[in-house]
């Protein structure tokens, strides 16, 4: 387990419990289970207390945890018959964006998401989940196909933001993001988006202009990262804690503002502590949201989606 900065006291207790059990494994005559169980109980209480009321900055740290389940994990556990489709038919295939046809609960759908990777090699290959223009154009191609065949679109969002490199800008990064956002808004099929980690800037909105937007309990969604915001406002990236609070980037704040529709509860200690449980919770939420949109005509889906985004931020402003 990789421990976050604020989890260091917890790491010490869990580490001591593991040391006791390691000693017992090395010496069969030692009976340490009673002491180890007491430490387990203490660690469990501390874990609940730590996660009971996380600050915005701590939620940001949890959302970025390297052991949180990523898009690939969700696709493998929730979807069957997944057939990945590659390339934007224009420049290249962007590995930061996964997408294809699959079945969700037996129903054919199109699934699209950001993939960050799990180790050094895969993270470099996936560009840490930062999509280039060809990634957004691939998503547009998939959404066009979904619209043509009447397939719901399910998106899984986990990106620090679109890739800001020179090549991406030369190939029309902002235009690709805008076109992807536009495509989300205009297709006549249900679009369901879930922020499973970071929802950073336009790179996230390009997949999140949906009929229903959900967030995992400890995920974040904002126009800019706390460090980027602090660098611009205070010329000091170390003021990221203040920036995180000001951005109102937590699921709880965004639900009050009407930016998202649903918060999906995570296991105690975050999705990284029980990935399979967290993925199942997301699957149940997607199933519920699909049922809510079932039977709606294309015109109604488009109208409701556009109105939803026009209304964002008009409630909860006094909070």
C-alpha positions, 0 to 999 in steps of 0.5 A: 500500500502506498500511503499518502502524506496524511496517512503516515500515522496509519502507516505506522500502526499497520506496519507494526501489525505486519511486523508482529505477524512477520515475526510470528511467521518466522518463529512458530512459537510466538503468539502475537495475534492478540496484539496484532488484532488490537493494532488492526482495530486501532488502525481501522478506527484511525482510517475512519476518522481520517476519511470522515471529513477530508479537506479539498486538498486531501481529496485531491491527493486521494483522487490521484492515488496511484493504486486507485482503479483506472479505466481499464480496471472498470472495463474489465470488471463491468463490461463484457465483449469489449472490442477496442477501436483505435485511431482517429482516422486522421493522425494516430491512435492516442493510448491515453484514451480507451474506447470501444464497443462492449456490453453492459449488463447484456446491453450493447454500449460504447464506452470511452475513458481516460487511462493513466496506466499502472506502472512506469512503462504503462504510464508513459505509454498512456501519457499519464491519462493526458489525451492529445487531439487524436484522443478526442477525435477518436472519442468523437468517432466513437460517439458518432458510431454510437449515435448511428446505431442507437447505443448509449455512451458511457464515459469514465473520466480520470485525467489531470487535463489535456496534454499541453505539449507543443505537438498537441497544440499544433494539431489543434488541441483546443478545437478537438476538445471543443468538438468532443464537448459539442459531440457529447451535447448533440448526439441523440443517445443517453450519455452517462459520465463518471469521474473516477479520479481526477476530472481536470479542465476541458480535457474532462469536460470533453467526455462529461457533457452528459445527461447524467454526471456522477463522481466517486466520493473522493474524486475531484473535478475542476477547471484547473489543478490546485497547483496551477490555480495557486501559481496563477493567483498567488505565483506560488504553487505551495498555496495549493491547499487554499486553491483547492478550497476556493475551487470547490472541486469536491463531489460534495460541493459540485452536487450542491452547485448542480454540476453533478447529479450523483455521488458514488460512495467509496469504501472506507479509506478510498477506492484504492483500499477495495478496488473491486468494491468501488468498481461494483458501486460505480456499476450499480450507479451506471445501471441506475442512471441508464434506467432513468434515461431509458425510453427517452426520445433522442430530441428529449435527451439532447434538450435535457442535456443542453438545458442541464449545462445551461443551468449549471452553477445557478444553484448553491451559489450562496452556500 
